[in-house]
């Protein structure tokens, strides 16, 4: 397959040509297509562990689970152990009614099997479910300038603005594929130009805030 408007390394092109298996080829094709959509000219290496957004075993996302199964069957894992958003159900600390249990089973019937899949893909441990993976208690803390492929909205804002790492708000599934390949398309908030401010906010007040 030719990568439209994307400059790939020989290794990346070989993956896209299927030389490392069909599952990895599909992963690379998806990442390249995603990058091309946003005008990325090339891929760059990911520098730190992933934080993924899809943590819920929702019954209706069958195509996603099928993709995950294909990745596992090909023995593919993320380059670094990852963290992921919270579970939808807290079985250890909350006592649910019978009706709630029935409803949750209908909605999140894939939760247990999906968590097993996450472990096989590289989930760090059973306590890696959180929205705030960058807190010291969790420890998934990227360094300033690190290139990432994250997708959890609040975590993306925090690492870009507070820690100075670089990640776009990637979509669910793309975050996983990028971190399996170990590369992310270079566009948006990963670039110097994309990080320049475009708004000037003036705040008028009669009193200064407390120091």
GUZA-478471 format. One record per residue (C-alpha): x, y, z; residue number from 1. Coordinates in nm, 4 decimals, decimal comma, m for minus. Layout:
+----------+----------+----------+-----+
|        u |        v |        w |  nr |
+----------+----------+----------+-----+
|        X |        Y |        Z | NUM |
...
+----------+----------+----------+-----+
//
This chain:
+----------+----------+----------+-----+
|        u |        v |        w |  nr |
+----------+----------+----------+-----+
|   0,0000 |   0,0000 |   0,0000 |   1 |
|   0,1201 |   0,3517 |  m0,0778 |   2 |
|   0,0950 |   0,6142 |   0,1971 |   3 |
|  m0,0748 |   0,9189 |   0,0445 |   4 |
|   0,1249 |   1,2350 |   0,1196 |   5 |
|   0,3047 |   1,0660 |   0,4082 |   6 |
|   0,6801 |   1,0244 |   0,4279 |   7 |
|   0,7382 |   0,6829 |   0,5833 |   8 |
|   1,0650 |   0,5234 |   0,6867 |   9 |
|   1,1646 |   0,1957 |   0,5243 |  10 |
|   1,0554 |   0,0106 |   0,8392 |  11 |
|   0,7165 |   0,1853 |   0,8475 |  12 |
|   0,6584 |   0,1143 |   0,4777 |  13 |
|   0,7481 |  m0,2506 |   0,5322 |  14 |
|   0,4848 |  m0,2756 |   0,8038 |  15 |
|   0,2323 |  m0,1060 |   0,5745 |  16 |
|   0,3222 |  m0,3586 |   0,3036 |  17 |
|   0,2350 |  m0,6436 |   0,5393 |  18 |
|   0,5859 |  m0,7742 |   0,5992 |  19 |
|   0,5190 |  m0,8079 |   0,9743 |  20 |
|   0,1742 |  m0,9604 |   0,9510 |  21 |
|  m0,1782 |  m0,8602 |   0,8608 |  22 |
|  m0,2806 |  m0,7309 |   1,2043 |  23 |
|   0,0133 |  m0,4924 |   1,2256 |  24 |
|  m0,0457 |  m0,3878 |   0,8625 |  25 |
|  m0,4040 |  m0,2931 |   0,9464 |  26 |
|  m0,2853 |  m0,1033 |   1,2522 |  27 |
|  m0,0334 |   0,0936 |   1,0461 |  28 |
|  m0,2869 |   0,1583 |   0,7709 |  29 |
|  m0,5319 |   0,3014 |   1,0249 |  30 |
|  m0,2689 |   0,5253 |   1,1857 |  31 |
|  m0,1415 |   0,6502 |   0,8496 |  32 |
|  m0,4945 |   0,7216 |   0,7249 |  33 |
|  m0,5695 |   0,9068 |   1,0473 |  34 |
|  m0,2558 |   1,1182 |   1,0117 |  35 |
|  m0,3189 |   1,1910 |   0,6448 |  36 |
|  m0,6698 |   1,3139 |   0,7267 |  37 |
|  m0,5170 |   1,5851 |   0,9469 |  38 |
|  m0,2338 |   1,6697 |   0,7099 |  39 |
|   0,0489 |   1,4927 |   0,8924 |  40 |
|   0,3594 |   1,4503 |   0,6767 |  41 |
|   0,5230 |   1,1796 |   0,8870 |  42 |
|   0,5097 |   0,9688 |   1,2011 |  43 |
|   0,7222 |   1,0296 |   1,5112 |  44 |
|   0,8209 |   0,7883 |   1,7892 |  45 |
|   0,6123 |   0,7826 |   2,1063 |  46 |
|   0,8249 |   0,8605 |   2,4108 |  47 |
|   0,6180 |   0,7403 |   2,7070 |  48 |
|   0,3414 |   0,5066 |   2,8181 |  49 |
|  m0,0110 |   0,5363 |   2,6851 |  50 |
|  m0,3254 |   0,6439 |   2,8634 |  51 |
|  m0,6248 |   0,4995 |   2,6790 |  52 |
|  m0,9870 |   0,6103 |   2,6912 |  53 |
|  m1,1795 |   0,2880 |   2,6230 |  54 |
|  m1,2162 |   0,1156 |   2,9588 |  55 |
|  m1,5766 |  m0,0024 |   2,9394 |  56 |
|  m1,6881 |  m0,3393 |   2,8099 |  57 |
|  m1,9969 |  m0,1991 |   2,6379 |  58 |
|  m2,1820 |  m0,4714 |   2,4494 |  59 |
|  m2,2490 |  m0,2632 |   2,1377 |  60 |
|  m1,8861 |  m0,1860 |   2,0386 |  61 |
|  m1,8399 |  m0,5217 |   1,8697 |  62 |
|  m1,6076 |  m0,3949 |   1,5913 |  63 |
|  m1,3676 |  m0,2586 |   1,8526 |  64 |
|  m1,3590 |  m0,5893 |   2,0404 |  65 |
|  m1,3008 |  m0,7727 |   1,7119 |  66 |
|  m1,0019 |  m0,5469 |   1,6394 |  67 |
|  m0,8646 |  m0,6071 |   1,9876 |  68 |
|  m0,9025 |  m0,9834 |   1,9402 |  69 |
|  m0,7060 |  m0,9648 |   1,6135 |  70 |
|  m0,4252 |  m0,7737 |   1,7846 |  71 |
|  m0,4070 |  m1,0280 |   2,0657 |  72 |
|  m0,4125 |  m1,3202 |   1,8227 |  73 |
|  m0,1089 |  m1,1658 |   1,6520 |  74 |
|   0,0693 |  m1,1363 |   1,9910 |  75 |
|   0,0809 |  m0,7571 |   1,9673 |  76 |
|   0,1181 |  m0,5357 |   2,2744 |  77 |
|   0,1823 |  m0,1709 |   2,3469 |  78 |
|   0,5485 |  m0,0708 |   2,3679 |  79 |
|   0,5070 |   0,0312 |   2,7342 |  80 |
|   0,2533 |  m0,0812 |   2,9991 |  81 |
|  m0,0441 |   0,1559 |   2,9813 |  82 |
|  m0,3134 |   0,3041 |   3,2032 |  83 |
|  m0,6778 |   0,3463 |   3,1059 |  84 |
|  m0,9913 |   0,5355 |   3,2107 |  85 |
|  m1,1978 |   0,4170 |   3,5118 |  86 |
|  m1,4169 |   0,1103 |   3,5170 |  87 |
|  m1,7905 |   0,1783 |   3,4748 |  88 |
|  m1,8712 |  m0,0342 |   3,7814 |  89 |
|  m1,7132 |  m0,0438 |   4,1284 |  90 |
|  m1,7873 |  m0,3952 |   4,2515 |  91 |
|  m1,5551 |  m0,3691 |   4,5522 |  92 |
|  m1,6927 |  m0,0563 |   4,7208 |  93 |
|  m2,0528 |  m0,0200 |   4,6013 |  94 |
|  m2,3466 |  m0,2509 |   4,6746 |  95 |
|  m2,5767 |  m0,2495 |   4,3736 |  96 |
|  m2,9436 |  m0,3419 |   4,3717 |  97 |
|  m3,0676 |  m0,6394 |   4,1715 |  98 |
|  m3,2139 |  m0,4051 |   3,9096 |  99 |
|  m2,8842 |  m0,2172 |   3,8779 | 100 |
|  m2,6977 |  m0,5461 |   3,8355 | 101 |
|  m2,9358 |  m0,6512 |   3,5575 | 102 |
|  m2,9043 |  m0,3156 |   3,3797 | 103 |
|  m2,5249 |  m0,3090 |   3,4131 | 104 |
|  m2,4998 |  m0,6629 |   3,2749 | 105 |
|  m2,7032 |  m0,5627 |   2,9708 | 106 |
|  m2,4856 |  m0,2560 |   2,9113 | 107 |
|  m2,1423 |  m0,3714 |   3,0293 | 108 |
|  m2,1662 |  m0,7433 |   2,9659 | 109 |
|  m1,8176 |  m0,7534 |   2,8107 | 110 |
|  m1,6436 |  m0,5873 |   3,1071 | 111 |
|  m1,4717 |  m0,8916 |   3,2571 | 112 |
|  m1,3603 |  m1,0356 |   2,9239 | 113 |
|  m1,2466 |  m0,6928 |   2,8022 | 114 |
|  m1,0327 |  m0,6374 |   3,1105 | 115 |
|  m0,8617 |  m0,9675 |   3,0350 | 116 |
|  m0,7992 |  m0,8412 |   2,6811 | 117 |
|  m0,6527 |  m0,5168 |   2,8162 | 118 |
|  m0,4121 |  m0,7163 |   3,0316 | 119 |
|  m0,2917 |  m0,9096 |   2,7292 | 120 |
|  m0,2456 |  m0,5853 |   2,5346 | 121 |
|  m0,0221 |  m0,4314 |   2,8030 | 122 |
|  m0,2384 |  m0,2915 |   3,0848 | 123 |
|  m0,0006 |  m0,2070 |   3,3674 | 124 |
|  m0,1972 |  m0,3726 |   3,6489 | 125 |
|  m0,5460 |  m0,4057 |   3,7966 | 126 |
|  m0,5153 |  m0,0597 |   3,9577 | 127 |
|  m0,4397 |   0,1199 |   3,6296 | 128 |
|  m0,8005 |   0,2384 |   3,5831 | 129 |
|  m0,8147 |   0,6163 |   3,6371 | 130 |
|  m0,8794 |   0,9528 |   3,4695 | 131 |
|  m0,5786 |   1,1063 |   3,6456 | 132 |
|  m0,2933 |   0,8741 |   3,5590 | 133 |
|  m0,0431 |   1,1602 |   3,5971 | 134 |
|  m0,0857 |   1,1781 |   3,9765 | 135 |
|   0,2063 |   1,0415 |   4,1826 | 136 |
|  m0,0166 |   0,7670 |   4,3257 | 137 |
|  m0,0526 |   0,6230 |   3,9759 | 138 |
|   0,2765 |   0,7297 |   3,8251 | 139 |
|   0,2086 |   0,7489 |   3,4522 | 140 |
|   0,3754 |   1,0901 |   3,4333 | 141 |
|   0,5255 |   1,1962 |   3,0994 | 142 |
|   0,8129 |   1,4431 |   3,0858 | 143 |
|   0,8135 |   1,7846 |   2,9216 | 144 |
|   0,8434 |   1,7456 |   2,5453 | 145 |
|   0,7436 |   1,3773 |   2,5388 | 146 |
|   0,5446 |   1,2760 |   2,2316 | 147 |
|   0,2319 |   1,0812 |   2,3269 | 148 |
|  m0,0825 |   0,9294 |   2,1787 | 149 |
|  m0,3393 |   0,9802 |   2,4545 | 150 |
|  m0,7154 |   1,0230 |   2,4278 | 151 |
|  m0,8725 |   1,0896 |   2,7702 | 152 |
|  m0,9882 |   1,4506 |   2,7422 | 153 |
|  m0,8923 |   1,5909 |   3,0833 | 154 |
|  m0,5616 |   1,4046 |   3,0874 | 155 |
|  m0,4781 |   1,5438 |   2,7425 | 156 |
|  m0,5408 |   1,8983 |   2,8659 | 157 |
|  m0,3313 |   1,8450 |   3,1802 | 158 |
|  m0,0251 |   1,6936 |   3,0180 | 159 |
|  m0,0198 |   1,9549 |   2,7414 | 160 |
|  m0,0715 |   2,2603 |   2,9609 | 161 |
|   0,0797 |   2,1634 |   3,2971 | 162 |
|   0,3454 |   1,9014 |   3,2229 | 163 |
|   0,4437 |   2,0260 |   2,8771 | 164 |
|   0,4184 |   1,6865 |   2,7090 | 165 |
|   0,2623 |   1,6729 |   2,3626 | 166 |
|  m0,0474 |   1,4838 |   2,2579 | 167 |
|  m0,3551 |   1,5396 |   2,0497 | 168 |
|  m0,6934 |   1,4279 |   2,1790 | 169 |
|  m0,6840 |   1,1094 |   1,9736 | 170 |
|  m0,9869 |   0,8923 |   1,9165 | 171 |
|  m1,0546 |   0,5652 |   2,0936 | 172 |
|  m0,8877 |   0,2808 |   1,9097 | 173 |
|  m0,6365 |   0,5067 |   1,7374 | 174 |
|  m0,4717 |   0,5634 |   2,0763 | 175 |
|  m0,4222 |   0,1878 |   2,1130 | 176 |
|  m0,2982 |   0,1349 |   1,7565 | 177 |
|  m0,0462 |   0,4191 |   1,7793 | 178 |
|   0,0974 |   0,2769 |   2,1001 | 179 |
|   0,1218 |  m0,0737 |   1,9548 | 180 |
|   0,3135 |   0,0621 |   1,6564 | 181 |
|   0,5085 |   0,3002 |   1,8800 | 182 |
|   0,4488 |   0,5916 |   1,6413 | 183 |
|   0,2029 |   0,8808 |   1,6195 | 184 |
|   0,1209 |   1,1168 |   1,3279 | 185 |
|   0,2898 |   1,4556 |   1,3621 | 186 |
|   0,0192 |   1,7237 |   1,3536 | 187 |
|  m0,1740 |   1,9558 |   1,5809 | 188 |
|  m0,0524 |   1,9840 |   1,9390 | 189 |
|   0,2540 |   1,7724 |   1,8661 | 190 |
|   0,4004 |   2,0527 |   1,6544 | 191 |
|   0,5515 |   2,3867 |   1,7605 | 192 |
|   0,3141 |   2,5725 |   1,5281 | 193 |
|   0,0123 |   2,3878 |   1,6596 | 194 |
|   0,0944 |   2,4867 |   2,0164 | 195 |
|   0,0991 |   2,8604 |   1,9523 | 196 |
|  m0,1822 |   3,0563 |   2,1135 | 197 |
|  m0,4492 |   3,1979 |   1,8842 | 198 |
|  m0,6563 |   3,3792 |   2,1482 | 199 |
|  m0,5660 |   3,6723 |   2,3734 | 200 |
|  m0,7813 |   3,6857 |   2,6862 | 201 |
|  m0,8059 |   4,0142 |   2,8753 | 202 |
|  m0,9238 |   3,9965 |   3,2355 | 203 |
|  m1,0459 |   4,3193 |   3,3951 | 204 |
|  m1,0817 |   4,3270 |   3,7733 | 205 |
|  m1,0868 |   4,5867 |   4,0482 | 206 |
|  m0,9060 |   4,3551 |   4,2882 | 207 |
|  m0,6046 |   4,1370 |   4,2365 | 208 |
|  m0,6474 |   3,7702 |   4,3344 | 209 |
|  m0,4798 |   3,6402 |   4,6474 | 210 |
|  m0,1156 |   3,5508 |   4,5915 | 211 |
+----------+----------+----------+-----+
//
